[in-house]
Amino acid sequence: MLELAILGLLQEAPMHGYELRKELATKLGTLRAAISYGTLYPTLKRLKLAGWISEAETSSDIIPPMTSKRGRVVYKITAEGKERFAELLTQTGPETYDDAGFGVHFTFFSRTDRATRLRILEGRRRRVEERREGLREVLSRAADRLDAYTLELQRHGLDACEREVRWLEELITNERSGRTPAFRNRAEITPEPPRPQSDRP
């Protein structure tokens, strides 16, 4: 999945390692735990050896913080890398239904054909429904043996699964009717902080 993410980001613009890691962490939160320099640079090396990306030295002497001399190397996607990215976008299967795989593919859905998007969404829905049924079974069979905090954690997981299934069903309905997800403005996503109260009566 990291391969797809890197190629997708480099399609947008050439980047050095620090920028790539920052963009990956920002856009692909599901992969955040796996994005260390110890993971990123070996992957970049492998992509370079495969001919999917190339390196170029920057003309600037400015080095991004915490990158040492590595910051001077800028990575660019090659023509072969663009073909590989297009190929990866069409792949569907169990790995695209898991949390990390689904998150990466969903990030690039605007560049994915509708049939592939539908297969991934439907596969993800099945995966989450299986998880939901497993949690329901735990709660029905073992609720009386769980302590209050473990029980609350199981309920939280079940609530999250139910919300995601509803969200996926909405996306699937939109895809089948040729609609894109409805845009939500910033006010809907991030509530305004409470305003300080005036001392006046």
Secondary structure, 3 states (H helix, E strand, C coil): CHHHHHHHHHHHCCEEHHHHHHHHHHHCHHHHHHCCHHHHHHHHHHHHHCCCEEEEECCCCCCCCCCHHHHHEEEEECHHHHHHHHHHHCCCCHHHCCHHHHHHHHHCHHHCCHHHHHHHHHHHHHHHHHHHHHHHHHHHHHHHHCCHHHHHHHHHHHHHHHHHHHHHHHHHHHHHCCCCCCCCCHHHHCCCCCCCCCCCC
